[in-house]
Amino acid sequence: MPDVDGTSGGRLELLAQNLGHATTKRAQVRDILSDLIDAELHPGDAIPSERALVVRLGVSRVTVRQAIADLVEAGALERVHGKGTYVTGPQVDSRLHLTSFSREMRARGLEPATVVLAASEIEADDEIAFALRIRPMDKVVRVERLRTADSSPMAYEVGYYPSALFPGLLDRELGSLYDVFASEYGVVVTNGEQTVRAEAADRQRAQILGLTKRAPLLVTERVTWSSERIIEFSISSYRADRYRIHMAITPRGAR
């Protein structure tokens, strides 16, 4: 049964009995924490506090902090300011291709989920109208969603869709829009253009994604087509600690 520090005290005490058989105290504490992560903890679980580790393992706070820092640098743990240190969520390596978030996560053995934070019909401003190739003030459906993998926050997404192409969209299931477009409207995604930039998380996105303010984000802007029609303009903010983008690079003019 997990204790108040988020892990099994009994197992921690058992592992601590081996302290002294490795190289340095720092390495020993790091190994103990790694064993706990592998055997008992899950993404999002807190590790014991520094104070609890000092008491149970009989080492200095400096040693504990160094061991935790090693695991943070390795990507096994993440610090949340003012809250504690947690086991990191899933790491996703994504190649630049056009697919839905849900299909991409399932292809990597992760369970996707979507929380629709807001959905409404609005009038397109100049930026949205230009991206969708419609007139300013035309109606669009705005959908704001949180995307997760294995219950871990991965991306915050805001998408815009021409109301003229998707009448009644607000009455549909908005979790996997590409599937809805194909099954309900006969609109199949064919191609798209996407740009990627780095940004620091503002207060809103940090809160939604479970990050500290100014944590690094990978932000993508996508315009999506179905044949000759533009059907989507979306802006997605991905956690940079859980999402990497891969691309094939060839010389200009190469086949």
ZAMARGU-4260 file (C-alpha; in steps of 0.2 Angstrom, whole numbers, plus 5000, padded with zeros to 4 digits):
<rodrens>
0) 5000/5000/5000 | 5008/5017/4995 | 5012/5028/5009 | 5010/5047/5010 | 5025/5050/5000
5) 5018/5042/4985 | 5027/5025/4985 | 5029/5009/4996 | 5039/5013/5012 | 5042/4994/5014
10) 5051/4992/4997 | 5061/5008/5000 | 5067/5001/5016 | 5071/4985/5008 | 5081/4993/4994
15) 5090/5004/5006 | 5098/4989/5014 | 5108/4987/4999 | 5116/5005/5001 | 5134/5003/5002
20) 5136/4990/4989 | 5137/5002/4974 | 5150/5015/4970 | 5145/5031/4977 | 5131/5036/4988
25) 5124/5047/4974 | 5124/5032/4962 | 5116/5021/4976 | 5102/5033/4979 | 5099/5035/4960
30) 5099/5016/4958 | 5086/5014/4972 | 5075/5027/4964 | 5076/5019/4947 | 5071/5003/4955
35) 5056/5011/4963 | 5051/5019/4946 | 5052/5003/4937 | 5044/4992/4950 | 5030/5002/4958
40) 5027/5019/4951 | 5018/5025/4936 | 5018/5041/4925 | 5012/5056/4936 | 5016/5047/4953
45) 5026/5057/4965 | 5042/5051/4972 | 5046/5052/4991 | 5050/5069/4997 | 5069/5074/4999
50) 5066/5074/5018 | 5059/5056/5018 | 5073/5050/5007 | 5086/5057/5019 | 5078/5049/5034
55) 5075/5032/5026 | 5091/5030/5017 | 5103/5039/5030 | 5111/5050/5017 | 5113/5069/5016
60) 5101/5080/5007 | 5114/5085/4995 | 5116/5067/4989 | 5098/5065/4987 | 5096/5081/4977
65) 5111/5075/4966 | 5103/5058/4963 | 5086/5066/4959 | 5095/5079/4947 | 5103/5064/4938
70) 5086/5056/4935 | 5078/5073/4930 | 5092/5075/4917 | 5089/5058/4911 | 5071/5061/4908
75) 5064/5049/4921 | 5058/5062/4933 | 5051/5080/4932 | 5051/5093/4944 | 5035/5103/4946
80) 5038/5120/4955 | 5030/5121/4972 | 5023/5103/4971 | 5036/5090/4971 | 5045/5078/4959
85) 5035/5066/4948 | 5038/5051/4936 | 5038/5058/4919 | 5024/5054/4907 | 5026/5045/4890
90) 5039/5051/4878 | 5033/5052/4860 | 5044/5053/4844 | 5034/5059/4830 | 5038/5060/4811
95) 5030/5074/4801 | 5015/5066/4793 | 4997/5069/4792 | 4987/5059/4804 | 4976/5061/4819
100) 4983/5062/4836 | 4973/5047/4842 | 4980/5036/4828 | 4997/5042/4831 | 4997/5038/4850
105) 4989/5021/4847 | 5003/5017/4834 | 5015/5020/4848 | 5006/5008/4860 | 4998/5023/4870
110) 4980/5025/4875 | 4974/5042/4868 | 4960/5053/4876 | 4953/5070/4872 | 4945/5082/4883
115) 4934/5095/4874 | 4937/5111/4884 | 4926/5122/4874 | 4917/5122/4857 | 4907/5137/4849
120) 4903/5145/4833 | 4912/5162/4830 | 4915/5174/4817 | 4932/5173/4808 | 4944/5186/4811
125) 4957/5191/4798 | 4970/5178/4803 | 4958/5164/4803 | 4949/5170/4787 | 4966/5171/4778
130) 4971/5153/4784 | 4955/5145/4779 | 4953/5155/4763 | 4936/5162/4768 | 4929/5180/4771
135) 4932/5189/4787 | 4916/5187/4798 | 4911/5171/4790 | 4906/5158/4803 | 4918/5145/4809
140) 4917/5132/4823 | 4931/5134/4836 | 4936/5118/4846 | 4948/5119/4861 | 4954/5102/4866
145) 4967/5094/4878 | 4975/5078/4871 | 4982/5065/4883 | 4992/5049/4881 | 4990/5036/4895
150) 4981/5049/4905 | 4996/5061/4904 | 4994/5078/4896 | 5003/5080/4879 | 4995/5094/4869
155) 4983/5109/4870 | 4975/5112/4853 | 4963/5125/4846 | 4956/5122/4829 | 4945/5131/4817
160) 4933/5123/4804 | 4922/5132/4791 | 4904/5131/4797 | 4898/5130/4779 | 4907/5114/4776
165) 4902/5106/4793 | 4884/5111/4797 | 4879/5104/4814 | 4897/5100/4819 | 4894/5106/4837
170) 4881/5092/4839 | 4894/5079/4834 | 4907/5070/4844 | 4922/5081/4844 | 4936/5070/4851
175) 4942/5063/4834 | 4937/5076/4821 | 4945/5068/4806 | 4935/5052/4809 | 4919/5063/4811
180) 4923/5072/4795 | 4925/5056/4785 | 4910/5047/4792 | 4897/5061/4794 | 4902/5073/4780
185) 4911/5062/4767 | 4926/5074/4769 | 4943/5065/4769 | 4959/5073/4774 | 4972/5073/4759
190) 4986/5084/4763 | 4992/5099/4774 | 5005/5111/4778 | 5013/5113/4795 | 5025/5125/4804
195) 5034/5122/4820 | 5041/5135/4832 | 5047/5135/4850 | 5037/5145/4864 | 5037/5147/4882
200) 5021/5142/4891 | 5010/5156/4897 | 4999/5154/4912 | 4984/5146/4903 | 4993/5133/4894
205) 5005/5129/4908 | 4990/5126/4919 | 4981/5115/4906 | 4996/5105/4902 | 5002/5103/4920
210) 5018/5113/4918 | 5027/5128/4926 | 5025/5145/4918 | 5038/5148/4904 | 5041/5129/4902
215) 5046/5125/4884 | 5033/5121/4871 | 5033/5115/4853 | 5019/5124/4844 | 5013/5118/4827
220) 5002/5128/4815 | 4993/5117/4803 | 4982/5120/4788 | 4973/5105/4782 | 4965/5101/4765
225) 4953/5089/4758 | 4957/5089/4739 | 4956/5108/4734 | 4946/5113/4750 | 4955/5120/4766
230) 4945/5112/4780 | 4956/5116/4796 | 4967/5129/4803 | 4974/5123/4820 | 4987/5128/4833
235) 4993/5114/4844 | 5005/5117/4859 | 5015/5101/4864 | 5024/5098/4880 | 5043/5099/4874
240) 5048/5087/4887 | 5036/5073/4880 | 5036/5076/4861 | 5050/5076/4848 | 5048/5078/4830
245) 5058/5069/4817 | 5060/5073/4799 | 5069/5066/4784 | 5081/5078/4776 | 5087/5076/4758
250) 5098/5088/4747 | 5088/5100/4736 | 5083/5092/4719 | 5086/5074/4726 | 5073/5061/4722
</rodrens>
